[in-house]
Amino acid sequence: MIDKIKDIENIELYLIPLLILFTLWFIRNTIKYYKGEKRKVKHLHRFAKEGESISQYELAKRYAKGQAVKKNCQNAAFWYQKSAFSGNDDAKTFLKKMMKKRRC
């Protein structure tokens, strides 16, 4: 047992490259995630402008929470209203709540 510990006395030489590889992997996947979120928002905008009520509702939720877009209550209310006029019951409910609170 003690012989094995002596063989691994320079374990930091093995850990440093592993930590570097993990850090590079983490950065790469983080960038990949945010690019994917940006792409989703771009597609949501396109479909919402075409009149798809589910996309309008999802876009409104993102604006209300500030998820992958800058939080903006006016844009959230706009897209909730568009979705509600398209017949989305969830949007109607949330728009009523939003009007009572007078905020997102």
N, C-alpha and C positions, 0 to 999 in steps of 0.2 A: 504494500500500500504506500509506504513512504517512498519507494522507488518511483512509483507512478507520479507522485506529487513532485518529485525532483525533476522528472522528465517534462513536466508542464510548468516549470518555474518561470518561463517567459510567456505566460498565457496572454498577457496584454498584446503581444505581437500578433496573436490570432484574433483577439477581440477588436482591435482597432480597424482592421479591414472589414470585419463583419459589421461593425457600427457604421462605417462609411457606406458600405453597400446598402444597408437598411435605410440610411438617411436618403441616399439617392433614389431608392425604390419608393420611399414615402413621398418625396418631392414630386416624382414623376406621376404617381397616382393621384396626388392632390391636384396637380395641374390638369390632368386628364378629367378628373371629376368636375372641376370648375368650367372647363371647356364644354363638357357635356351639358351642364346646367345652362350655360349661355346659349347653346344650340337649342335646348328645350324651350327657353323663353322666346327665342326668335321664331320657332315654329308655332308656339302658342299665339304670338302676335299675329302671325300670318293667318292661322285658322280663325282666330277671334274676329279679325277684320272681315273675313269671309262670312261671318254670321253663325259659326258653330257655337251653340250655347254652352257646351261643356268646356270648351277652350276658353270662352269668355269668363266662366266661373273660376276655372283654375288660375287664369291670369289675375283675376280680381283677388283671389286668396293670396297669391304671391305678392301683389302690391300691398295688401293689408298687413302682411307679416314682414315684408321686406326680404323675401326669400329669393336670392339671385337677382333682385332688382332693388333699386332704392325705394324705401318705404314711402308711399304716397297715397294718402287717404282719398284725394280727389280722383286719381286714376282707379283706385279700388272701387269707389262708389260708381264711377262711370261704367266700369266693366260689369259690376254687379247689376246695375240697372239694365244694361244691354242684355245680359243673360236672363234677367227676370222678364224682360219684354219678349224674349225668345221662348219663354215658357218653363224655365228652370225653377222648380219649387224651392230648392235649397238656396238659390240666389235671392228669391223673394223673401224667404225667412231671414236670411242674414242681412239683407238690406233694411228690413223693418227693425232689426236689432240695432243696426248701425245708426239709423235715424233717431232711435230713442236715446242712444248714448251720445250722439253728436260727435263721435270720433270712431276711429278704426278699432 
